[in-house]
Amino acid sequence: MARFYVNNRRDGSRLLSSALVITTIGLVAHTHPLGLMVAIVGSVISLYWWLCYCKLQG
C-alpha cells in the first residue's frame, strides 16, 4: 500500500507547511461551516503529515 507522502524531508516540510497554511485559513473563517470543515480536514492532514515527517531519515 502506497503512503500519501513523499520520501524526503525537504518536500515533506513543504507539504506540512502548506497544510498548516490551509488550516490557518480555515480557522480564520471558523464561523462559516465551510471554514470549519477546511480547518478540521486541514488539521487531520497536518497531523498525519507531521507523523510521516517525523519518521523520515535526515
C-alpha positions as CSV (number, residue, x, y, z in Angstrom):
1,M,0.0,0.0,0.0
2,A,1.4,3.4,-1.0
3,R,1.8,6.2,1.5
4,F,0.2,9.5,0.9
5,Y,3.5,11.3,1.5
6,V,6.9,11.9,0.0
7,N,10.3,10.3,0.7
8,N,12.5,13.2,1.6
9,R,12.4,15.9,4.3
10,R,12.6,18.9,2.1
11,D,9.4,18.0,0.2
12,G,7.8,16.8,3.4
13,S,8.3,20.1,5.1
14,R,6.8,21.9,2.1
15,L,3.7,19.7,2.3
16,L,3.4,20.2,6.0
17,S,3.7,24.0,5.8
18,S,1.1,24.1,3.0
19,A,-1.3,22.1,5.1
20,L,-0.8,24.4,8.1
21,V,-1.4,27.5,6.0
22,I,-4.7,26.0,4.7
23,T,-5.7,25.0,8.2
24,T,-5.0,28.6,9.4
25,I,-7.2,30.0,6.6
26,G,-10.0,27.7,7.7
27,L,-9.5,28.8,11.3
28,V,-9.8,32.4,10.3
29,A,-13.2,31.7,8.8
30,H,-14.3,29.3,11.6
31,T,-17.8,31.0,11.9
32,H,-18.7,29.7,8.4
33,P,-19.5,26.0,8.1
34,L,-17.1,25.7,5.1
35,G,-14.3,27.4,7.0
36,L,-14.8,25.0,9.9
37,M,-14.7,22.0,7.5
38,V,-11.5,23.2,5.9
39,A,-10.0,23.7,9.4
40,I,-10.9,20.2,10.5
41,V,-9.7,18.5,7.3
42,G,-6.6,20.5,7.3
43,S,-5.8,19.6,10.9
44,V,-6.2,15.9,10.2
45,I,-4.0,16.1,7.2
46,S,-1.4,18.2,9.0
47,L,-1.3,15.7,11.9
48,Y,-0.9,12.8,9.5
49,W,1.9,14.5,7.6
50,W,3.6,15.6,10.8
51,L,3.7,11.9,11.9
52,C,5.1,10.9,8.5
53,Y,7.6,13.7,8.6
54,C,8.9,12.6,11.9
55,K,9.6,9.1,10.6
56,L,11.8,10.3,7.7
57,Q,15.5,10.0,7.9
58,G,17.6,13.2,7.9
